[in-house]
């Protein structure tokens, strides 16, 4: 029996954050109407619901949706978390105590901070992994699984095939899981199936997003990524987690509700 479940990320609405930040009743309803089973929420998109998990839990229950994961973005530039980072990480962990089996997805966006080279880059990577591992260990005490979601922005600390070799070596000595994002893997010039095979033992969560041959984000099914072979591989290796769609396409920016519906029409063919 296929145990893979399918969820939707809040990112399509985040691209119009001024309109949709905190609008969880609307977002959850759209996800449910599209046919998804779960929600992956970014903390900033939750708005006041981040501090009112009981109300969010009620909304999810009313729409038959599970919170599958919460995304924690932090700078994590030092060997240990700053006081502010630590405080916020603890808030995220406390929030997740209300949602059994939901994962903590840790993410790092460098923004305009240059990634550097040589020893500088190595130290940045070590600092990032050290801080995430500290969060992971605290979360584990509460029964929460933590996994790292790399991205392919130009200043990302882990972007290319060479970077990923370093990443997997660094993760090996920790309990941090890996959350591959198929779109970001392709955007970094890699073959996603090859990466999944190298990292399969660490995979705890999966992100899908599509991308065209012209290197543009696309609605699911309108790009050129072969998701058939990826889903087949995950099923064949008994993956029992979530596949979460994170649409960053121009269509999602223009009309997130419609994009999420179209994404679901494509991805849910793999359900069952």
Rosetta blueprint (number, residue, H / E / L):
1 X L
2 X L
3 X L
4 X L
5 X E
6 X E
7 X E
8 X E
9 X E
10 X L
11 X H
12 X H
13 X H
14 X H
15 X L
16 X L
17 X H
18 X H
19 X H
20 X H
21 X L
22 X L
23 X L
24 X H
25 X H
26 X H
27 X H
28 X H
29 X H
30 X H
31 X H
32 X H
33 X H
34 X H
35 X L
36 X L
37 X L
38 X E
39 X E
40 X E
41 X E
42 X E
43 X H
44 X H
45 X H
46 X H
47 X H
48 X H
49 X H
50 X H
51 X H
52 X L
53 X H
54 X H
55 X H
56 X H
57 X H
58 X H
59 X H
60 X H
61 X H
62 X H
63 X L
64 X L
65 X L
66 X E
67 X E
68 X E
69 X E
70 X E
71 X E
72 X E
73 X E
74 X L
75 X L
76 X L
77 X L
78 X L
79 X L
80 X L
81 X L
82 X L
83 X H
84 X H
85 X H
86 X H
87 X H
88 X H
89 X H
90 X H
91 X H
92 X H
93 X H
94 X H
95 X H
96 X H
97 X L
98 X L
99 X L
100 X L
101 X L
102 X L
103 X E
104 X E
105 X E
106 X E
107 X E
108 X L
109 X L
110 X L
111 X L
112 X L
113 X L
114 X L
115 X L
116 X L
117 X L
118 X H
119 X H
120 X H
121 X H
122 X H
123 X H
124 X H
125 X H
126 X H
127 X H
128 X H
129 X H
130 X H
131 X H
132 X H
133 X H
134 X H
135 X H
136 X H
137 X H
138 X H
139 X H
140 X H
141 X L
142 X L
143 X L
144 X L
145 X L
146 X E
147 X E
148 X E
149 X L
150 X L
151 X L
152 X L
153 X L
154 X L
155 X L
156 X L
157 X L
158 X L
159 X L
160 X L
161 X H
162 X H
163 X H
164 X H
165 X H
166 X H
167 X H
168 X H
169 X H
170 X H
171 X H
172 X H
173 X L
174 X L
175 X L
176 X L
177 X E
178 X E
179 X E
180 X E
181 X E
182 X H
183 X H
184 X H
185 X H
186 X H
187 X H
188 X L
189 X L
190 X L
191 X L
192 X H
193 X H
194 X H
195 X H
196 X H
197 X H
198 X H
199 X H
200 X H
201 X H
202 X H
203 X E
204 X E
205 X E
206 X E
207 X E
208 X E
209 X L
210 X E
211 X E
212 X L
213 X L
214 X L
215 X L
216 X L
217 X E
218 X E
219 X L
220 X L
221 X L
222 X L
223 X L
224 X L
225 X L
226 X L
227 X H
228 X H
229 X H
230 X H
231 X H
232 X H
233 X H
234 X H
235 X H
236 X H
237 X L
238 X L
239 X L
240 X L
241 X L
242 X E
243 X E
244 X E
245 X E
246 X L
247 X L
248 X L
249 X L
250 X H
251 X H
252 X H
253 X H
254 X H
255 X L
256 X H
257 X H
258 X H
259 X H
260 X H
261 X H
262 X H
263 X H
264 X H
265 X H
266 X H
267 X H
268 X H
269 X H
270 X H
271 X L
272 X L
